[in-house]
């Protein structure tokens, strides 16, 4: 793991541009995310919010600009170091077919995750996310959209990271669960969050909110 930057700067987007099919949807985007900071990204569909999260992990590249993680430029090599420290939760979690418990075992069979599947913590997080014990015996593809989202959150929590990219992770939940999960994440003072969401439950007066619609 890299040494902590003296200014607590973890992530830096510098003059980022995003284009799809020769159409520029975002240009000149600059953002610095410091340790323990919580930032909410707003904007209509197609303004580049999800792409900003993906380029941090090296899943795609910006059309222009540079992104840094712990003061190192993200490229095909350094992105793997970022992925070891960052949990990325997507809107539509898809673990494939099969029982949830078997798919969870598969996720945590990889060398980097092997020590992370703590069954005691699993039960604690399941209660926190209001998931019944019998969900582990169900076929993942038969779960509701909200249950799939919570399984995605469950996996991220078990990975025990301190940096989270949250991409519309409560979109399929009812208002009570939206608020409960938002409150849970935002209350963790030692977590750094970069959040994409249209849900009002994530909004806080003390948190920085950035509208991408004003930056294109």
PyMOL commands that set and color helices and strands:
alter all, ss='L'
color gray80, all
select helices_A, chain A and resi 49-56+78-85+100-107+111-113+119-128+133-137+140-142+145-159+175-186+200-202+212-214
alter helices_A, ss='H'
color red, helices_A
select strands_A, chain A and resi 9-20+23-34+38-42+64-69+72-73+86-89+163-167+192-196+208-211
alter strands_A, ss='S'
color yellow, strands_A
deselect
rebuild
show_as cartoon
